[in-house]
Amino acid sequence: MNYLIIGSGATGGCIGGYLAAAGKDVTFIARGAHLAAMKEHGFLLHGTRMGEVKIDPVQACTAEDYTGKADVIFLCVKGYALEGVLPLMSKAAKPDSIIVPMLNIVGTGGALQERFPEYTILDGCIYIGSYINAPGEVTQTGDTFRVVYGEREGSAHAAQLAAIADDLREARIDPVVSEDIRSAAFAKYCMVSPYAAVEAYYDILTEPLQKPGRERDLYVALTKEAIAVGRAMGLTLADQIVDDNLMQVDESTPDSSASMYKDLKRGGESEIDGLLFQVVRLARQYGVSVPNYLMIAEKYGYQG
């Protein structure tokens, strides 16, 4: 199978980089200095699972220059950039392609499937610590590198999903083909949304979340509110998510931060609508009280 990675930053760079290092046919979509560095020097990947790997030559190009058809497409852009890559997704897909969104925004796969019924679009999420060091250079940190994906209804593409899992395992990525991907994706949302929200509210990095105090208490409260919303939607979400999330926080480097917080600090576009405001909208839709989410959302101008 051949893979197309749309968005070759911290997430897409690691997925594609590990696959390419394992000898898989991978094309990266990138732009600007990141693409220029990849073309000139190759793609440098630092990973706790593989050490340092240089992929040279690397198959990388802009969205405009890509002319192929992909068996598997990983969408690894931020929520606010999704609309801009959909023409490429449509151009690169073929009738039997598998498209896997790796976005933080819950429900992305289902929303895309409604717009593009001719394609097979899964839901998915990723558990990873990663960041861009410099143009053409990405680092994967920690012990966790897990890609979760699945079909929302049925198992018509089980063989293809199993084949992707085999490739991921060969690449030293842990695959999970979920039979309840809506719940699995929302469980991840219950980690990343509270994490981004509490950092934005208190203007902090991760370190204060790793010890007892108001920041950690708010994180727990937000997680419980998100779980309540998901359960009201009919999803299966365990109480254990709270402890699992705290473990993930505690394993993070103290100076790390959520991508939404980084974007807010830079003053550019961010995923605040999908990671913060959306929880409040869903809570009202399903009749769930989320006072802590509402408090933070109103700080950032949420009008309801």
BABALO-537177 format. One record per atom (N, C-alpha, C): x, y, z; residue in three letters. Coordinates in steps of 0.05 Angstrom, whole numbers, plus 5000, padded with zeros to 4 digits. Each point is the difference from the previous one (the first is absolute). Layout:
% residues N
XYZALA...
***
This chain:
% residues 304
501749765000MET498350245000MET501850255000MET498950214988ASN501450255001ASN498550205018ASN501450175014TYR498950185020TYR500550294992TYR497950165004LEU500350294996LEU499550135027LEU501950165009ILE499950145025ILE499450304995ILE497550085004ILE499350284996ILE500350155026ILE502150155001GLY500850145025GLY502349865013GLY502450094995SER502449865008SER501450125024SER498450105019GLY501150125024GLY500649795021GLY499450075025ALA500849825022ALA498649734999ALA497450014993THR498549744999THR500549864974THR499450134978GLY500449874974GLY502949934994GLY501850175009GLY502849944996GLY500849745013GLY499049955025CYS500749765014CYS498749754987CYS497450024994ILE498749774987ILE501449934974ILE500350204983GLY501249954974GLY503049935002GLY501350135019GLY502949945004GLY500549725009GLY498449905019TYR500449735009TYR499349804978TYR497950064985LEU499249824978LEU502250004979LEU501050234993ALA502150024979ALA502649865009ALA500650035026ALA502449875011ALA499849704999ALA497549905000ALA499549714998ALA499949904972ALA500550184981GLY500049924972GLY497450034985GLY498050135013LYS497450034987LYS500150234980LYS498249994981ASP499850214979ASP498450235011ASP501450225007VAL498850225013VAL500650264985VAL498050174996THR500450264989THR499050215020THR501750195006PHE499350215019PHE499050254985PHE497950125009ILE499150264989ILE501050215020ILE501650184991ALA501150215017ALA500350264984ALA501050205012ARG500350264987ARG502250165013ARG500750224987GLY501850205012GLY502749885007GLY501150105023ALA502749925008ALA500149715007ALA497849895011HIS499949725007HIS500549824976HIS498650064978LEU500249854975LEU502850044988LEU500950255000ALA502750064988ALA502249845014ALA499849995027ALA502149855015ALA499849704994ALA497649904998MET499649714994MET501249934973MET499650184980LYS501049944974LYS503050034998LYS501150195015GLU502950054999GLU501649815017GLU499049945024HIS501649855019HIS498849735008HIS497649944991GLY498649775009GLY498350065025GLY498649805010PHE498350045023PHE501349875024PHE500550155021LEU501449905024LEU497949955021LEU499949755010LEU498149925020LEU501449905025LEU499450135022HIS501149915026HIS497749855014HIS500549765010GLY497849865013GLY501049825022GLY498649995022THR500849835022THR499849714993THR498549934980ARG499749724992ARG502149914980ARG501150194985MET501949924979MET502750155001MET500250205018GLY502350175000GLY499850204977GLY502350074988GLU500050204979GLU500149864973GLU498150084982VAL499849894974VAL499950224980VAL501549984979LYS499950204978LYS498849864975LYS497950124990ILE498749894976ILE500950184976ILE501749894984ASP501250154978ASP500749814977ASP498850034977PRO498150214993PRO497349965013PRO498450215001VAL497349995011VAL498150084979VAL497749874998GLN497950084981GLN498350215013GLN500350254991ALA498650225012ALA499450214978ALA497750125002CYS499350204980CYS497750185012CYS499350204985THR497850175007THR497449864992THR497850105010ALA497449904993ALA499550034970ALA500950224989GLU499650064972GLU501649814982GLU502349915009ASP501849844984ASP499349705001ASP498449925020TYR499349715002TYR498149924978TYR500849784986THR498349914978THR499349715002THR500749875022GLY499449725003GLY497349935012GLY499649755005LYS497749895013LYS500949845024LYS498950045023ALA501049875025ALA498149775009ALA501249795010ASP498449795012ASP499050085027ASP501750145015VAL499350095027VAL500850305003VAL498150165009ILE500550285004ILE499750075030ILE502150095012PHE499850105028PHE499850314999PHE497750105011LEU499650295002LEU501150095027LEU502250145000CYS501450085024CYS500350305003CYS498050144993VAL500050295002VAL498350095024VAL500350255008LYS498350105021LYS497250064989LYS498150025019GLY497250034992GLY499550244982GLY501350225006TYR499550244984TYR501349994972TYR501849814996ALA501249974973ALA498749784983ALA498049865012LEU498949774986LEU498750084973LEU498550215000GLU498550074976GLU501950044976GLU502450115006GLY501950064979GLY501249754987GLY500049775014VAL501249764988VAL498049814988VAL497550065002LEU498049824989LEU500149974970LEU500750214985PRO500449954971PRO502249804994PRO502250015015LEU502149804997LEU499049725008LEU498649985022MET498949745008MET498349884978MET498350164989SER498249914979SER501549924975SER502150154993LYS501649954977LYS501649745003LYS501049955025ALA501849785005ALA498649745005ALA497450015007ALA498549765007ALA499049854975ALA499749745003LYS498849844980LYS497849835013LYS498349864985PRO497749875012PRO500649825023PRO502449875000ASP500649815022ASP502050125020ASP500550264999SER501850135019SER498849995028SER501750005020ILE499250035028ILE501150275010ILE498250175010ILE500750265010ILE499750015030ILE502250075014VAL500049995029VAL500650285011VAL498050155011PRO500650255012PRO501349965027PRO502250165005MET501449995025MET499850275014MET497650125000LEU499750275011LEU499149985029LEU500450225014ASN499150025028ASN497050045002ASN498750094979ILE497250075001ILE498349754996ILE498449945020VAL498349765000VAL497950024979VAL499449784987GLY497949994980GLY500950074972GLY502650054996THR500950094974THR499449794978THR500549755006GLY499649794980GLY497149984990GLY498250015019GLY497249984993GLY499150244984GLY500950245007ALA499350244985ALA501149994972ALA502449904997LEU501249984973LEU498649794983LEU499249785013GLN498649794985GLN497450104988GLN498650175015GLU497550124990GLU500550174975GLU502350145000ARG500650174978ARG501149854976ARG501449775006PHE501349854979PHE499149715002PHE497549944993PRO499049725004PRO501349804981PRO501450104980GLU501349824981GLU502649885010GLU501050105023TYR502549905011TYR499549855026TYR501949855009THR499949865026THR501650175020THR498750135018ILE501350185019ILE499449905028ILE502149925014LEU499849895027LEU500050225020LEU499849935026ASP500850185022ASP502649895011ASP501550185012GLY502549925011GLY501150205020GLY502049915016CYS501350175018CYS502849895006CYS501750165012ILE502749915005ILE500950085028ILE501549835012TYR501350055026TYR503050014995TYR501150245003ILE502950034994ILE501050265013ILE502550005007GLY501450255006GLY501850064977GLY499850244988SER501750064977SER500150304996SER502150084985TYR500250294994TYR501950034977TYR499850234986ILE501950074979ILE502450145012ILE502449894995ASN502550125010ASN500750244983ASN499949964973ALA500950194981ALA498949914973ALA500250174979PRO499049914974PRO501349734992PRO498349814993GLY501049744991GLY500849825023GLY499250065024GLU500949855023GLU497849985021GLU499349755008VAL497849955019VAL501049815021VAL499050045025THR500749825022THR497549875012THR500149745005GLN497949855014GLN501149945028GLN498550055021THR500949975027THR498349805016THR501149905021GLY498449835018GLY499749714990GLY498649855016ASP499649724993ASP497549954983ASP498250194999THR497449964987THR500150104971THR499349824982PHE499650084972PHE497849814989PHE497550085003ARG497849834994ARG498150144981ARG499349864978VAL498150104981VAL497549845001VAL497750135006VAL497449875003VAL498250094977VAL498849804987TYR498250074978TYR497949784996TYR497950064986GLY497949804996GLY497750114984GLY498349824991GLU497550074986GLU497850065020GLU498550214994ARG497850075018ARG497749794999ARG499649884977GLU497949804997GLU501149764985GLU499549765011GLY500749764986GLY503049954998GLY500849814983SER502849934996SER500549934971SER498950154982ALA500249944972ALA502950014989ALA501750155014HIS502750044991HIS502049885020HIS499249785014ALA501649885021ALA502749914990ALA500149894976ALA502549904989ALA502050224995ALA499050234989GLN501850224996GLN501050125026GLN498250025019LEU500850115026LEU502049825014LEU499749744997ALA502049815011ALA502750034986ALA500050054974ALA502550034985ALA501450255009ALA498550215005ILE501250255010ILE501349955028ILE498649855016ALA501049935027ALA502649854998ALA500249814981ASP502549854996ASP502350194993ASP499550194982ASP502150194992ASP500850175024ASP498150095016LEU500650165023LEU501749845020LEU499349755005ARG501649845018ARG502949974990ARG500349954974GLU502749974989GLU501650265003GLU498550225001ALA501350265004ALA500450085029ALA499349825018ARG500350045029ARG498150215011ARG497750014987ILE497750165010ILE497949805010ILE498750065022ASP498049835011ASP497350064988ASP498849814984PRO497450064988PRO497749885017PRO497850145000VAL497649905013VAL497750034980VAL498949784989VAL497750024983VAL497649975018VAL498750225005SER497850025020SER497349914988SER498649845015GLU497249934993GLU498050215009GLU500950195016ASP498350225009ASP501650264998ASP500550084976ILE501950224995ILE498950265010ILE497350045000ARG498950255010ARG500750035030ARG499749795015SER500750025028SER503050035004SER501649854984ALA502950025002ALA501050274994ALA498950124979ALA500950274992ALA499250215021ALA497649965011PHE499150205020PHE501649975026PHE500949755006ALA501749975023ALA502650164997ALA501150004976LYS502450174995LYS499350295003LYS497750084989TYR499050275003TYR499850095029TYR499349815017CYS499850055029CYS502750055013CYS502149944985MET502750075010MET500950264989MET499850044973VAL501350234988VAL498450255004VAL497349985001SER498450245004SER500450135028SER499849845022PRO500650125026PRO502850105003PRO501949864988TYR502850085001TYR500450274987TYR498950044976ALA500250264987ALA498550215015ALA497749945010ALA498350205014ALA501350105025ALA501149835017VAL501150095025VAL502650154996VAL501649924980GLU502450164994GLU499350284990GLU498050014983ALA499150274990ALA499050175023ALA498449885018TYR498750165021TYR502150115019TYR501949845008TYR502050095020TYR502550104987TYR500249994973ASP502450094986ASP502549855011ASP500049744997ILE502149845012ILE501049794980ILE502349895005LEU501049764987LEU499149765016LEU501049774995THR499149755012THR500749975030THR502350115008GLU501149945026GLU498050045023GLU498450225001PRO498150035023PRO497949795000PRO499449884978LEU498049784999LEU501149745012LEU502649995004GLN501249755009GLN500249985031GLN498950195014LYS500149995029LYS497450105011LYS499349935025PRO497550095011PRO499750305000PRO497550094995GLY499550285000GLY497650074982GLY499450254997ARG497650094986ARG500149914971ARG502350004988GLU500249934971GLU499349714996GLU501149835016ARG499349714998ARG497149955007ARG499050145020ASP497249965008ASP498250084977ASP500650224987LEU498350094977LEU500249804977LEU502349904996TYR500349804978TYR498249755006TYR500049915024VAL498349775008VAL497150084996VAL499250245009ALA497250084998ALA499150024971ALA501850114983LEU499350024971LEU499849724988LEU501849825007THR499949734989THR497349875007THR499250035025LYS497449885009LYS497750124985LYS500150264995GLU497850134984GLU500049894972GLU502349974988ALA500149904972ALA499049714999ALA500749845020ILE499049735001ILE496950005002ILE498950175016ALA497150025003ALA498650074974ALA501350184985VAL498850074974VAL500149764981VAL502349864999GLY500249774983GLY498049785007GLY499649965026ARG498049795008ARG497250094992ARG499450255002ALA497450104992ALA499549964970ALA502249994985MET499849954971MET499849704994MET500049845021GLY499749714996GLY502649854997GLY502250135006LEU502649874997LEU500849855025LEU501749804997THR501049845023THR502750115009THR499950135023LEU502450135011LEU500449925029LEU502349895006ALA500549895027ALA500950225019ALA499549975026ASP501050195020ASP503150005000ASP501249774991GLN502949975000GLN501350214982GLN498550134983ILE501250204982ILE501350225016ILE498950085023VAL501150215017VAL502849925008VAL500449765011ASP502649925009ASP501949964977ASP499049894978ASP501749964976ASP501050274990ASP498350205000ASN500850264990ASN502150135018ASN499649975026LEU502050115019LEU502749864996LEU500049744994MET502449864995MET501450114975MET498550064979GLN501150124976GLN501250275006GLN498650165016VAL501050265007VAL502749975016VAL500049825018ASP502449975017ASP502449894984ASP499549864979GLU502249904983GLU501050204980GLU498650234997SER500850214982SER502450155011SER501550134982THR502250175009THR498850255012THR501150105022PRO498850235015PRO499750254983PRO501750034980ASP499850254984ASP498449964974ASP498649784998SER498349954976SER497450155003SER498550024979SER497450135001SER498249914977SER497450045003ALA498149934979ALA500450184976ALA499549894976SER500450164976SER498150244999SER497649975011MET498150225001MET501250235017MET501249935022TYR501250215017TYR502350144985TYR501749854986LYS502150124984LYS498950194980LYS497949924986ASP498850174979ASP498850255012ASP498749985023LEU498950235013LEU502250205008LEU502249895010LYS502250185008LYS501350144976LYS499949864977ARG501150134976ARG498150204988ARG497549995009GLY498050194990GLY498949944973GLY500449754991GLY498949924974GLY497549835003GLY499349864979GLU497749825001GLU500549785020GLU497849905012SER500349785019SER497549824998SER500149785015GLU497849815000GLU498150055023GLU499850245009ILE498450065024ILE497149954996ILE499050034976ASP497249954995ASP499449705003ASP501749834988GLY499549725002GLY500749875026GLY502050115014LEU500949875025LEU498850125025LEU498950244998LEU498850125024LEU497050074995LEU499450164981PHE497350094995PHE498249764993PHE501049814985GLN498449774992GLN499049845024GLN501549985021VAL499149865023VAL497650135013VAL500050275001VAL497850155011VAL497549974982VAL500450004974ARG497749974981ARG498849725003ARG501749805002LEU499049725003LEU498649975027LEU501150125021ALA498849985026ALA497250125000ALA499650224987ARG497450124999ARG498149834983ARG501149894978GLN498349834983GLN499049755015GLN501749895017TYR499349755014TYR499250045030TYR499750255008GLY499050065026GLY501949945023GLY502650054996VAL502049945020VAL501250265011VAL500450015026SER501250245013SER503049994998SER501250204989VAL503050024998VAL500950275010VAL499850065025PRO500650275010PRO502950084996PRO501849815002ASN502950074997ASN500650064971ASN499049844982TYR500450064971TYR498750274993TYR497750055010LEU498650254994LEU501650245010LEU501249975024MET501650215012MET502450074981MET501349804990ILE502450044983ILE499150104973ILE497849894989ALA499150094974ALA499250295000ALA498750095022GLU499150285001GLU502550185003GLU502149915013LYS502450165001LYS501150054972LYS499649814982TYR501050044973TYR497850094980TYR497950125011GLY498150144983GLY497749834990GLY499649765011TYR497749844991TYR497450135007TYR498350024980GLN497450145003GLN497649815003GLN500349754993GLY497849825002GLY498250004976GLY
***
